[in-house]
Amino acid sequence: MQIKALLDEVILNKNTQKELFSHPDPLQIASVYKDENIALLCALFAYGNAKNIVSFLNKLDFSLLERNDEVIKKECKNLKYRFQNSQDIAQIFITLKRLKNEDSIENIFTKAYQKDQDITHAIKTFIETIYKLNPYKSYGYEFFFSKEFRIPKSPLKRYNMYLRWMVRKDELDLGLFKNIDKKDLLIPLDTHTHKVSLKLKLLKRKIYDFKSVLELTQNLKKFDPQDPIKYDFALYRIGQNKESLWSLN
């Protein structure tokens, strides 16, 4: 069976609410709230073990996005997650609260994207906007939002995943952003997706970086030029669960 036919069959089973809730996934939390700010928190905290990610997200009080700085600092004082200490988490909430009061996340991404239909430029612009809003800097804070870049080297996995959630609309993804075309999305490349894609010969580049993102995205466009990233969740789950596709060549 050709890889395209196989994957087209797989996504019928994978891109579903049943599959989404079969294993811990940060999109589960984002699906409950259907809010661009809460979804961004879910996406950018999505690194590490999926069960730990969801456990941490369930501890967060998202209503802090409406509160003043002092309340946010007080309520976050006992929170920490991997690279983010309590001060980092408080400043993340403060930054996103300021952003919410200034402009919508959708508007920032969309305006930057529409200049030349470039998702990478939209991510770059968003990160630059974040650092203008809050002068706070730390390792955990900069890891969360990513550092500013001219040309990306890292896969920007969490931002590309967020944009998949926000732009695509199906049983899996939320489709809250209305003016970005899903054909321009980039694959949210993580280690699971990278390994599976190498195994299926969808990717030749063995280095886990932004060039691999571009290569894999281009190859998926051969399967569906209008919606190449619909294959992302299936590839991720196949790798995460070490499913039978490992035997394919």
N, C-alpha and C positions, 0 to 999 in steps of 0.2 A: 504494500500500500504506500502511495506517495505521502511524503511528510505533510503536505498541505491538506490532503483528504483526511489524514489521521488527526491533525490538529483541529480541523473544522468539526470533526466528530467529537473530539474531546471537549471543545468549548461549549458544546450543547449541554454537557453535564457539569462543567466547572463554573460557567458564568451564571450561577444561580444563587438565590438566597440560601437554599439548603446547603450547598457546598460552602458558601461564605461562613455559615455558622457551625460548620462541622469541625473546625479547628480555630483556635484563637487567631484573631486578625483585627488590626486597628480600624479597618473599615466598618467593623461591626458597631463600634462606638459612633463613628461619623454618620452611619446610616440611621441611628436613632435620632440624632439632632438635626441633620440636614441643614447645617449652618457652615458657611465658608470659613469662619474664624475657628470654630471648634474642630472642623475637619483639618485645618492647617496644623493645629496642635497635635491631633492624632497622627498626621502624616510625618511631621518633623520629629516626634518622639519615637517613630517607628524604626528603631535600630536595636539589634540584639535579639534575644529570645522572644518569640511572638507571645507566649503565655505571660512573660514578665511585662511586656509592653502593655497588653490589655489590662493586666492587674494594676499597673501604675495609672493608666488612663482612667480606670474606674475610681481612683482615689481623688481625682481632680474635681474641683468645684468650678465649673465653667462660668458660673454667674459672676466670678471675680472679674471677668472682662467688662463688667458694668460698675465696678467699685473703685474707690479712690486708692491712691498709691499705698497709703498707710495700712489700709485694710488688707490689700493684696500681700504686703510684706508680712503682716501678722499671720495671715491664714496659710502662707507658704512656708513658715519657719521650720516645720517638721518634715517637709517634703524633700526628697532627693531621688534622682534617677541616673544611674551610671555616671556619665560625665557632668551632669548638672547637679549642683548643690542647691540648697534652699534659696540662696540669694539669686542664683541664675534663673531659677524657676519663677521667682517673684518678678524679676526684670523682664522675662519673656512675656508674662501676663501684662505687665505695665506697657511694654512696647506694643503688643497687639491691641490693648485698650486704646492707646494713642492713635494707632493706625485706624481702628474702627471709627474713631471720632473724626478722622480726617478724610478718609476715602475708603471705598470698598476694595477688597482684595481682587475681586473680579475686574473692577475698573482699571486697577494698576496693571494687572497682567494683560488685559485686553488691549489697552491703549498701546502698550509696548509691542505686543504681538502684531497688531494691525499695521505697523510701519512696513514690515516686509514678510509677514506670516512666519516669523522666526520665534520658536518657543524658547530657544536658548537666550535670545535677547530679552524676552519677557522675564525669565528667571533672573537674569543679571540685573535688570531694572528693579525688580522687586527686592532683591537683596540690598541693593544700593539705597532704596527707599527706607528699608528697615534701619540701616545704620545712621541715616539722617534723623530718625525719630528719637533715638536714644544713644547717648554717647557711651553707655556702659559697655565694657569689654571684659571678657574672661574666656578661658579655654572652652568651658561648657556652653556658654552663650554663643560663641562663634561657631562651635561645632553644631549647635542646634540650628542656627540660621544659615550656616555655611559662610565661608569668607568671601569677600568680594573677589571677582576674577575678571580678567580681560578675555582670555580663552580658557574654557574649563578643562581641567585634567581629570577630575573625579567624575563618576557617572551621574551625579546629581539625582540619585535614585529617589530620594524622598520627595523632592519637588516634582519630578516626573510622575511619581505615583499619585501625588496630590492632584496634579493636572489631569491624570487619567480619571480619577474619581469625579472631578468637577466638570470635565468636558464631555466625557462619554455618558450616554444615558441608556441603561438597560436594566435587567434585573439585579445586576451587580453594582454598577456605577451610578452616581447621583445625578449627573447632568445639570448642575446648578449654574454653570457658566454657559451663556447662550451665544456668544459671538466669537468663539475660538473654534476652528474647524478640527475635528478629531483626526483628519488625515495628516495634520502637522505635528501631532503628538510624538514624543520620543519614548522609547521603551524604558521603564523603571528598572534598570538592570541591577539585580542583586546577585549574590554568589550562587544561589540556587538556579536562577534563570540563566546565568552565565554558563554553568556546568552543563545544564540540559541542552542549551543551544550549541555548545561545542559538540556534545554527543550526537545531536541530530544534524550536525554539519550546517546549521543555520549561521554559524559564526566560525571564523578561522582564527581571529585574534585571541590569543590566550591570556593577554593582559586585561585585567579588570579595570577599565578606564573609560573615558568619554568617547574615545575613538571606537571602542567596542559597542557603545550605545548607538553610534551613528551607523556602524556596519550592520548590526542586528536589525535596527529599524528599517534600513533600506531593504534588507532581505525579506522582512515581513511584509513590506509594501508590495513585493512580488506576489504574495498570497492575497492581499487585499489592500489596494492602494488608497481606498477611502477610509479604512479603519484598521490600520496595521496593528494597533496596540490592543485590539480585542483578544489577542493571543497571550497577553502578558500574564494574566492570573492563572491560566492553565499551565503555562510553562513553569511558573513559580511553584504551583502546587505539586506538579509532577516531580520537581526537584526536591521540594520540602519533604515530601512523603516517600521519596525514592521509589516511585511507581514503575510499572512494567515497561514504560518507554525507555528505561535504561538499557534494555536489551536490543533496542533498534540501532541500526547502523545507517 
